């Protein structure tokens, strides 16, 4: 029987669309692939892909990014999004490199990015620098016979399948020289692999995955590390041997003189010298590569241990050194930064230590401003790294009068800091607080965005990343109008030069004549999601944003439209406004009675007013009625607006930084649940 007859003779076309009937070759259900590899520390790890689940999901992603990867590989040679697997048919996968830096190799050949490549059990796979050993557990057999009705209406095939030789199974079960078991024609692992757990028979007596030696040798050859003999040395050494043979032959024939022997001897010595040099050079290259890899792994481990230890110390100090109420701080330094911003370096007046903070948090000040009967409460973001334990730093911009009303005075508290406070003065300060901060225990990539003086909290974040030695991928976007407002320019540029993981994007929305793109700024436009789409490889980041309310509202809305998950967008608007999200309108029921009106009473002021739901808080509502109410941050953090509740209850539209005691509420972030009486 010919090959064609053997492959087709067991089938005949049925009458219902060509469905094969009467076939004797069994099919198989989806199986399980197991991928084993050796880590840089010598440990053997593995992961499995179930073909049935893969068929349902469509893809299985591998990379360093835990958010986009189904399996995370932490080796430094692996890209954040490295490759994906998909199923072609049981026993055969497709692998696609998604633009990785160090590539994906099948049988020593680097596959083209974004082009699917067949992957079979006998193939050699390398992902980055990791050498992968493949194992496959086939699914159970499924009879390929047609249904009884199909068999009844279809004639039996006249050609019979010849029985296989008795030794075929034994031959198929024999491992290849690489130690990886071959697959049979239907994709099942030959021999005993299909009857065991995935990977159960995939290790040699030393515990190393089978096939690893072949993969290691291939990778070593590609990296120039082979067996210490490169092709130049081999050619020269072989040439020396040939010359030596000729010398012996012609010498015996008496046809070589003294000069001939000298020439041949010199050639042999030169070949030996070149071979020694080639071996030495190859060994040096191998040693250098191994040393670099080792140093990178040690540095990564050292940074992780350092970050973990620093976090543990910070938590301990936070618990033991924090304080309640007010603490006295002395202005140690007052440093103009340009652009109307001045930095104030603060140290405890009592000379004792103070607790660390999370980058992005702020200090609350009780300012005793001349001419004011009561302290003025203001919150200012900490602008340096919490790893700078000797001081706290706040960077404050003197708020000018509105552009359309230059006759009005400058900002009350910011003018007090700039014009009246000097080095050595004492301030009343509350402990660091705030819910807007960067998680320092994570190593996921971040985008830090500051608009105007909103630079200060994200400056604390980027300084923390730089000072900790973290290799966290960081994109820093800073938006101002022009160079007159560009502060801490040299410091930011130095960070970008010294840290390859920090990428600086300065945006001038209205550059002046002397401002030069590429020198002073990178983008002549406002900070926007459209810019992110051009500047970032993906939207798979944590976004930390602080700036004027219009910028904040635009970015938060557009990031949502871009598909960034809400938990990945962190923001804080400075000033009295905050980012307002659209409120869902309740469904109207034509038969329902109108909602009962809510009445708010301000007991001290003697006013009773019907609640207007268009206001975002009781504070805004009270101010609109002419009620004098204390306030500070207007974000539920400083506690200045705390007000006694005489009757009724409130609900919080934003979770307060610290919940007030029972019987009180923070009117800046609360609204009434029903009729309410406030002591205001």
Buried (B, 14 or more C-beta within 10 A) or exposed (E): EEEEEEEEBBBBEBEEEEEBBBBEEEBBEBBBBBBBBBEBEEEBEBBBBBBBEBEEEEEBBBBBBEBBBBBBBEBBBBBBBBBBBBBEBBBBBBBBBBEBEBBBBBBEEBBEEEEBBEBBBBBBBBBBBBBBBBBBBBBEEEEBBBEEEBBEEBEEBEEEBEEEEEEEEEEBBEBEEBBBBBBBEBBBBBBEBBEBEBBEBBBEEEEBBBBBBBBBBBBBEBEEBBEBEBEEBEBBBEBBEEBBEEBEEBEEEEEBEEEBEEBBEEBBEEBBEBBEEBBEBBEEBBEEBEEEBEEBBEEBEEBEEEBEEBBEEBEEBBEEBBEEEBBEBBBBEBEEBEBBBBBBBBBBEEEEEBBBBBBBBBBBBBBEBEEEEEBBBBBBBBBBBBBBBEBBBBBBBBBBEEEEEEEEEBBBBBBBBBEEBEEEEEBBBBBBBBBBBBBBEEBBBBBBBBBBBBBBBBBBBBBBBBBBEBBBBBBBBBBBBBBEBBBBBEEBBEBBEEBEBBBBBBBBBEBEEEBEEEEBBBBEEBBBBEBBEEBBEEBBBBBBBBBBBEBBBBBBBBBBEEEBEEEBBBBBBBBEBBBEEEEEEEEEEEEEEEEEEBBBBBBEBEBEBEBEEEBBBBBBBBBEEEBEBBBBBBBBBBBBBBBBBEEBEBEBBBEBBEEBEEEBBBBBBBBBEEBBBBEB
